[in-house]
Amino acid sequence: SVLVCPIGNHWRQGSWQAVLDMVHETNRYGYFCALEEIMDRCYAPYDALGAMRNEAILRAQEGFDYLCMVDNDVYPEPEDLVRLIDRDVAVIAPLVFEPSTGRPLHGPPQKRFTGLQPVRWAVLSMLVFRTSVFNCIPGGEFWNNAIGADEGYHFAKLWHYGHRPYVDTEVVLRVADNPTY
């Protein structure tokens, strides 16, 4: 079973439909897949995304095997979530490139179509976790500071608890904009 949680409620045109199509396709493949939009707790856009991520984790731990967090500017293909889950790793992301430069948004850089590759970090546009990843977090609160927590914080904490992230170079995710640096 999979819980898909959009992080933020500032959808780019067509992104919500693409995410919903992915949820429907995942269900058609035989996985129970639900979509829950977490209440936006931001006073200004993007100021408290960590609080939304914590809430998504807590919701997923209520009985889902996987948690998929997606941003509101992604355009996944309908089968992308199934392809990532079928890799059967604890933390996985699709390959994402910055739209304006083509720069890879993961590190170290990996080449397309080279399979599953370990990385130190990946952009938070779309991530899939086995919910058991969060069992080691005291109190279930992964993001201890909702403001200012970024990819560096996120992946340093995963590595601290012994979880190695991967990028599936066969799944390329299209995003609408460059990250907000």
N, C-alpha and C positions, 0 to 999 in steps of 0.2 A: 504494500500500500504506500501511496505517495501523497504528501501534502505539498501543494504548490502555493507559495506565499509571495505575492508581489510586495516589494519593499518600496514604499512611496505610492502616492496616488496622483501623480502628475503624468498621466499617460500621454505618450506621443501617438499621433494619428496612426491607427492600424496595429499598434503594439498589443493592446488589450485583446483584440480578435486573434492575433497570432498566438498569444499565450493560451487563450481559450481553446483554439484549434489543437494545440499541443496536448492540453488536458484531455480533450475528447479522444484524440488518437491514442493516447496512453491507455485510456479505458478500453478502447477497441482491441488493444493488444492483450487484454486480460488482467491488467493491473487495476486495482481500485485506486483512482486518482481523484483528489478533490482540490478545489481552488478556494482559498480564503483570503480575502483582502483584509490585511491588518489595518486597524484604525490609524490614520495619520496623526502622529503625536508631535509633529513639527510645528513650531511657531512660525518659522520661515522655511521655505523649501530646503530640504536636506539637512536640517540642523539636529535632528534626533533620530537618524536612521538606525543607530545602534539599539535604541529602545524597541523599534519595530522588529529588528532582527531577533532580539531576546524573546519577544512575544511569539514570533514565528517558531522559535526553538521550543518554547514551552508548549505551544499548541501541537507541534509534531510529536512531542514526547508523550502525548495523551493516547497513543496507539498506532502511530504510523511507523513504517519501517524506514522510509526515506523522507527527507525534507528537500524541496527545491525552492531556493530563493531566486527571484528574478527581479530585475530593475524594470522600470516603466518605459524604457526606450529600446527594448530588445524585440527582435523578429525571428523567433525560433521556427525551424521547420517542424511540421507536425510530429515527426518521428524522433526528434532530437532527444527528448526525455527518455524514451525507451532505449535508445542507443546508449545513453550515458548510464542508465541503471543496469543494463545488460553487461557492462564492464565489470560490475561487482567489486568496486573499490569503495573505501570509506569516504573519501572526499574527491570529487571530480568536477571539472569545469570543461566547457567547450573551448575551442580555440577562438579568440577574439582579437581583432585588429582595429586599431584606431582608424576611423573612417577617413580623416583628412590626410594622414601620413602613411597609412598601411603598417605602422609600427605595431609589433606584437604587444599585447597587454597581458603578459605573463613573463615570468623569468625563472630560469634562463630561457632565452628564445628557443623555440622548437620549430621545426619545419613541418609544413602541411603533409598530411598523408603518411606519417611515420608511426602511426598507432598510438598507443597509450604511453605518455612520457611523464616522468616525475618532474615537478617544478617546485620552486621555493614559494612562489606566490602566483596568483592570477587575479585579474580584475573581478570585482564582485557582481558583474552583470548577470551571471547565471551560475549558480553553484548547486551541486547535489551532494547531500550528506546522508550517510546512514545515521539514523537518529542515535544509535548507540555511541557515536562519537562524543556526544555531549554528556554521557553518564559520568564522566570523570570531573565535570565542572562543579565545584561546590555551589550549592544553591541553584544550579541550573542557569545562572546568569553569565553568559559568555562575554557580553559586552559590558564591562564595568563602568565605562564612561561613554554615554551615548554621543557626546559631542567630541569630534576630533578623531574617533576611531576609524582607521582606514585599512587598506589591504595589508600594510606592514604590521599593524597591530594584530589584525585578524589571523594572519598566517603564522606570525611569531607565536601566538597562543596555541594554535593547532600543533605546531612543531614541538612546543613545550610539553604538550600532553602526548607526544609520540605519534601524531597523525601526519602522514606524508600525503600532500595533495598531488593530484595528477591532472593533466590536460589530455583530452582525447583529440588528437590532431585530425581525426576523421570527421569530427563534428565541428563545423565552423558557424559561429553565431554572428548574425548581422546586427549591429547596433546603430541607432540613429545619430548619435553624437559622440564627440570625444568625451572622455571623462572630465568631471569637474575637478580640476587640480586645485 
